[in-house]
């Protein structure tokens, strides 16, 4: 079944003819090419665009290897542009594969080190040149945040916009599968995740093999080649330990100690940090910053890393550590991010007396802080609320914030939105993931209340 990916498609449609380069970023194999070359192309044709006015170049294809030279890419596209005054749409897939080349006549030895970046022609130059041509609308995909996402604000400045694509959300997973029972579907989603090809595989064996092969044949290979590494042993070890730690507070030193304790490889904190940065740049993992609520400050470490796709994370660990508590937390984090929210993990520091009457400092965790302008929403992920004292444990940190921002506990199951006696909202994870109006509505009410307070 085709998943239309309406959220992302609508963003592309809204950006038509705006004079900017549209940059669709995301992890390899999450559906960027399909979104652009299939879904968006179909939309354009349905709107009456002549297929001859849609130019597509796949730089990942071996047949187009010569077009990874930016000068040749530019000349090739320009040669295909119609001269009839109608809009032409240019699609370039995996644009980061377009390498930089020296400008004609320039000898690098004659250029001062601080000016050498200007001695090259890069894909940024090509995209900006295409963008300036009359009636040319430019769209590209890319799989590396260091080359793309972070440079939208520098190389493109106000000339480009990023559209971040993620693997299937749970709502999209339901569209792609035939589950009648949403609880059963969520259990499967926790294991297999939302990578489109994996979801469409016929059986679990093929699904597992596909997910595992993505690491060895795509992700690790990309990281090694892109960063000019000589070995993948440390890379794979860091992948294993960070995959095991999703949803847990960690830091590079702790991960390095875990690797060293196995007695096979030796590494150090700076090396682990470098690899973690590589994983984030490749969209394999996201780093969630830690925010101290009462002190109103960010803490450098420890922090949390979340997998871009839980199926990939499970496959990396050979499906040994399928722990629903952490996987549900990871899924909620991904859902918040794909909805466009800025998300931190939270901590509340308080002083209290211990059993001996001594004043001690205690630290309580909040899974997520959703930042929405001047407003925040605190969210706890609670897979199992049936154990004695669990409700008190999950709400303690929320109450200790001692502020007026809305608090939510997301529990496993179908439970509908309801407040408890302390005004903390409780809701099942299934409606939370499927009904966008729950969180959006809470934030809308909070913004309205804030506006009334300001006006008063």
C-alpha positions in Angstrom: 0.0 0.0 0.0 1.3 3.5 -0.9 1.7 5.8 2.0 1.1 9.4 0.8 3.2 11.1 3.5 0.8 14.1 3.4 2.6 16.0 6.2 5.8 16.3 4.1 4.1 16.5 0.7 2.0 19.5 1.9 5.2 21.3 2.9 6.7 20.8 -0.5 3.5 22.0 -2.2 3.4 25.1 0.1 7.0 25.9 -0.9 6.5 25.9 -4.7 7.9 28.9 -6.6 9.1 30.6 -3.4 12.6 31.2 -4.8 14.3 29.0 -2.3 16.2 25.7 -2.6 14.1 23.0 -1.0 16.3 20.6 0.9 14.7 17.3 1.9 17.0 15.7 4.6 16.8 12.5 6.5 18.5 9.2 7.1 19.3 7.0 4.1 16.4 4.9 2.9 13.7 6.7 4.8 11.8 7.7 1.7 13.3 11.0 0.5 13.6 9.9 -3.1 10.1 8.5 -3.2 8.6 11.7 -1.7 10.3 13.8 -4.3 10.5 11.7 -7.5 7.2 9.9 -7.0 4.7 11.6 -4.7 5.6 15.2 -5.5 6.1 14.5 -9.2 2.7 12.9 -9.3 1.2 16.0 -7.7 2.9 18.3 -10.2 1.6 16.3 -13.1 -1.9 16.2 -11.6 -1.7 20.0 -11.5 -1.0 20.1 -15.3 2.8 20.3 -15.3 4.3 18.8 -18.4 6.6 15.8 -17.5 9.2 17.5 -19.7 9.4 20.3 -17.2 10.5 18.0 -14.4 14.2 17.2 -14.5 15.4 14.5 -12.1 19.1 13.5 -11.4 19.9 10.6 -9.1 23.5 11.2 -8.0 23.6 7.8 -6.2 23.2 6.0 -9.5 26.4 4.7 -11.0 25.2 5.9 -14.4 25.3 9.5 -13.1 28.7 9.2 -11.4 30.1 11.8 -13.9 27.5 14.3 -12.7 29.0 14.3 -9.2 31.3 17.0 -10.7 29.4 20.2 -10.0 30.3 21.8 -13.3 29.1 18.8 -15.3 25.9 18.6 -13.2 25.2 22.3 -13.8 25.8 22.0 -17.6 23.7 18.9 -17.8 20.7 20.5 -16.1 20.9 23.7 -18.0 21.0 21.8 -21.3 17.6 20.3 -20.4 15.8 23.5 -19.3 12.9 24.4 -21.7 12.9 27.9 -23.0 9.1 28.5 -23.0 8.6 30.7 -20.0 6.9 27.9 -18.0 8.0 26.6 -14.6 10.6 23.8 -14.6 11.2 21.7 -11.5 14.7 20.4 -10.9 15.1 17.3 -8.5 18.6 16.3 -7.4 18.8 13.1 -5.3 21.6 12.7 -2.6 23.2 16.1 -3.5 26.0 15.7 -0.9 27.6 13.2 -3.4 28.4 16.1 -5.6 32.0 16.7 -4.8 33.8 20.1 -4.8 36.3 20.9 -7.6 38.9 23.7 -7.9 37.8 26.7 -9.9 39.4 26.8 -13.4 42.9 28.2 -13.4 43.3 28.2 -9.6 46.3 26.6 -8.0 45.7 25.8 -4.4 49.3 26.5 -3.4 48.8 30.1 -4.4 45.7 30.5 -2.2 46.0 31.5 1.5 44.8 28.8 3.8 42.0 30.9 5.2 40.7 31.5 1.7 40.9 28.0 0.3 37.3 27.2 0.8 36.5 29.9 -1.8 38.9 28.3 -4.3 36.4 25.5 -4.9 33.1 25.2 -6.8 30.6 23.2 -4.7 27.1 22.0 -5.0 26.1 25.1 -3.0 27.3 27.2 -5.9 25.4 25.1 -8.4 22.1 25.2 -6.5 22.3 29.0 -6.0 23.0 29.5 -9.7 20.0 27.3 -10.7 17.8 29.0 -8.1 18.5 32.4 -9.8 17.3 31.2 -13.2 13.8 32.4 -14.3 11.0 29.9 -13.6 13.3 27.2 -12.2 12.2 25.6 -8.9 14.9 23.5 -7.2 14.5 20.6 -4.9 17.3 18.3 -3.5 17.6 15.4 -1.1 20.5 14.7 1.2 21.5 12.3 4.0 24.1 14.3 5.9 23.2 17.0 8.4 26.7 18.4 8.6 26.8 19.1 4.8 23.2 20.2 4.6 21.1 21.0 7.6 23.7 23.0 9.4 24.7 24.8 6.3 21.2 26.0 5.3 21.9 29.0 7.6 25.4 29.7 6.2 25.9 28.7 2.6 22.3 29.2 1.7 21.4 31.8 4.3 17.9 33.0 3.3 18.1 31.1 0.0 17.3 27.6 1.2 14.8 25.8 3.5 15.1 22.4 5.1 12.3 19.8 5.1 13.3 17.0 7.5 11.9 13.6 6.5 11.6 10.7 9.0 10.8 7.0 8.8 7.1 6.1 9.0 5.4 7.4 12.1 3.0 5.1 13.8 0.1 6.7 12.0 1.9 6.1 8.6 2.7 2.5 9.7 -1.0 1.8 10.2 -1.6 3.1 6.6 1.0 0.8 5.2 0.0 -2.4 7.1 -3.2 -4.3 7.6 -3.5 -4.5 11.3 -7.0 -4.4 12.6 -5.8 -4.2 16.3 -3.9 -1.0 16.9 -2.3 -2.5 20.1 -1.0 -5.4 18.1 0.3 -2.9 15.4 2.1 -0.9 18.1 3.8 -4.0 19.4 5.0 -4.8 15.9 6.1 -1.2 15.3 8.2 -1.3 18.5 10.1 -4.2 17.1 10.3 -3.4 13.4 10.1 0.4 13.3 9.1 2.5 10.3 11.8 2.2 7.6 9.5 2.0 4.5 11.1 -1.0 2.7 11.2 -3.0 6.0 7.6 -2.3 6.6 6.7 -3.5 3.1 8.7 -6.7 3.4 6.7 -9.9 3.1 7.9 -11.6 6.3 9.9 -11.0 9.5 13.0 -12.9 8.3 13.4 -10.7 5.3 12.5 -7.6 7.4 15.3 -8.4 9.9 17.9 -9.1 7.2 17.1 -5.8 5.4 17.4 -3.7 8.6 20.7 -5.4 9.6 22.1 -5.0 6.1 21.4 -1.2 6.1 24.1 -0.8 8.8 26.8 -2.9 7.1 26.1 -1.9 3.4 24.9 1.6 3.8 25.3 3.5 7.1 28.7 2.2 8.3 30.1 2.3 4.8 28.9 5.9 4.4 30.4 7.0 7.7 33.7 5.4 7.0 34.0 6.8 3.5 32.7 10.3 4.3 35.0 10.8 7.2 38.0 9.1 5.7 38.3 6.5 8.5 40.7 3.6 8.2 38.7 1.0 10.2 35.1 0.4 11.2 35.8 -1.6 14.4 35.4 1.4 16.8 32.5 2.7 14.7 30.6 -0.6 15.2 31.4 -0.8 18.9 30.1 2.7 19.5 27.0 1.9 17.5 26.4 -1.1 19.7 26.7 0.7 23.0 24.7 3.8 22.0 22.0 1.5 20.7 21.8 -0.3 24.0 21.6 3.0 25.9 18.6 4.7 24.1 16.4 6.3 26.7 19.2 6.2 29.3 21.3 9.1 30.5 24.9 8.7 29.2 28.0 10.5 28.0 31.0 9.7 25.8 33.2 8.7 28.8 30.6 6.2 30.1 30.3 4.7 26.6 34.1 4.5 26.2 34.3 2.7 29.5 31.7 0.2 28.4 33.6 -0.6 25.2 36.9 -0.9 27.1 35.4 -3.2 29.7 34.7 -5.8 27.0 38.5 -6.2 26.6 38.4 -6.4 22.8 39.0 -2.8 21.8 40.5 0.2 23.5 39.1 3.7 22.9 38.9 7.1 24.6 36.2 9.7 25.4 37.2 12.1 22.5 37.0 9.2 20.0 33.6 8.2 21.1 32.4 11.7 21.0 33.6 12.1 17.4 31.7 8.9 16.4 28.6 10.1 18.2 28.8 13.3 16.1 29.1 11.2 13.0 25.9 9.3 13.9 24.0 12.4 14.5 25.2 14.0 11.3 24.0 10.8 9.4 20.6 11.1 11.2 21.1 7.6 12.8 20.6 9.1 16.3 19.4 12.3 17.8 21.0 13.9 20.8 18.5 15.3 23.3 19.9 18.1 25.5 19.2 18.1 29.2 17.5 21.1 30.8 17.4 21.8 34.6 13.9 23.2 35.1 14.3 25.2 38.3 17.8 26.5 37.5 16.7 27.3 34.0 19.9 26.1 32.4 21.2 23.4 30.1 23.5 20.7 31.3 26.2 19.4 28.9 26.2 15.8 30.2 24.8 13.3 30.8 22.3 13.5 27.9 20.2 11.0 26.0 20.5 9.6 22.5 17.5 8.4 20.7 17.4 6.2 17.6 15.9 7.7 14.4 14.2 4.4 14.0 13.6 1.7 16.7 13.6 -1.1 14.1 17.1 -0.1 13.1 18.2 0.1 16.7 16.7 -3.4 17.4 18.4 -4.9 14.3 21.7 -3.4 15.3 21.4 -5.4 18.6 20.2 -8.5 16.7 16.8 -8.0 18.4 18.3 -9.0 21.8 17.2 -6.0 23.8 13.6 -5.3 22.8 12.7 -3.5 26.0 9.2 -1.8 25.6 9.8 0.8 28.3 12.7 2.5 26.4 11.3 1.8 23.0 8.0 3.5 23.8 10.0 6.5 25.1 12.0 6.6 21.9 8.9 6.4 19.7 7.3 9.3 21.6 10.5 11.4 21.2 10.5 10.7 17.5 6.8 11.6 17.2 7.4 15.0 19.0 10.3 15.8 16.7 8.5 14.9 13.4 5.6 17.1 14.5 8.1 20.0 14.5 8.5 20.5 18.3 11.7 21.4 20.0 12.3 18.8 22.6 14.7 18.5 25.6 14.9 16.0 28.4 14.4 17.5 31.8 15.7 17.4 35.3 14.4 19.0 38.5 17.0 19.6 41.3 15.5 19.9 44.8 16.9 19.8 48.3 15.3 17.6 50.9 16.1 15.9 54.2 17.2 12.3 54.3 16.2 9.8 56.9 18.9 11.1 59.2 17.6 14.7 58.9 20.5 15.8 56.8 19.8 18.1 53.9 20.7 16.4 50.6 20.3 17.4 46.9 18.1 15.1 44.8 17.6 15.0 41.1 14.3 13.9 39.4 14.0 13.2 35.7 11.3 14.4 33.3 11.3 12.5 30.0 10.5 15.4 27.7 10.1 19.1 27.8 8.3 20.3 24.7 9.2 23.9 24.0 6.5 26.0 22.3 7.5 29.7 22.5 7.0 31.0 26.0 5.1 27.8 26.9 6.2 24.3 27.8 4.6 21.0 28.1 6.2 18.3 30.4 5.7 14.7 29.3 6.4 11.5 31.1 6.5 8.2 29.2 5.1 5.4 31.5 4.9 2.0 29.9 3.5 0.2 32.9 1.5 2.1 35.5 0.1 -1.1 37.2 2.9 -1.5 39.8 2.3 -0.1 43.3 3.7 3.4 43.7 4.3 3.7 39.9 1.8 6.6 39.5 3.5 8.5 42.4 6.9 7.9 40.9 6.0 9.1 37.4 4.3 12.3 38.6 6.7 13.3 41.4 9.1 15.1 39.1 6.2 16.8 37.3 4.8 18.2 40.6 8.3 19.3 41.7 8.6 21.7 38.8 6.3 24.0 40.9 5.2 25.9 37.8 1.9 26.4 35.8 3.0 24.6 32.6 0.8 21.6 31.6 2.0 18.1 32.5 1.1 14.9 30.7 1.8 11.2 31.5 1.6 9.0 28.4 0.7 5.5 29.3 0.7 2.3 27.3 -2.7 1.5 25.8 -5.9 3.2 24.6 -6.7 5.5 27.5 -8.4 8.7 26.6 -7.2 12.1 27.8 -8.2 12.6 31.5 -6.9 14.8 34.4 -6.0 13.4 37.8 -6.6 15.1 41.1 -3.5 17.2 40.7 -4.4 18.5 37.3 -1.9 16.2 35.5 -3.2 14.8 32.3 -3.1 11.1 31.5 -3.5 9.6 28.0 -2.8 6.3 26.3 0.1 6.2 23.9 -2.1 5.0 21.0 -4.4 8.0 20.9 -1.4 10.3 21.7 0.4 9.1 18.6 -2.6 9.1 16.3 -4.5 12.2 17.4 -2.5 15.3 16.7 -5.1 17.5 18.3 -4.3 16.2 21.8 -0.9 17.9 22.2 -1.6 20.6 19.7 -4.8 21.5 21.5 -3.0 21.6 24.9 -0.4 24.0 23.5 -3.0 26.1 21.8 -4.9 26.5 25.1 -1.6 27.3 26.9 -0.8 30.0 24.4 -4.2 31.5 24.6 -4.0 31.6 28.4 -0.5 33.2 28.2 -1.9 35.8 25.8 -4.8 36.7 28.2 -2.3 37.0 31.1 -0.2 39.4 29.1 -3.2 41.5 28.0 -4.4 41.6 31.6 
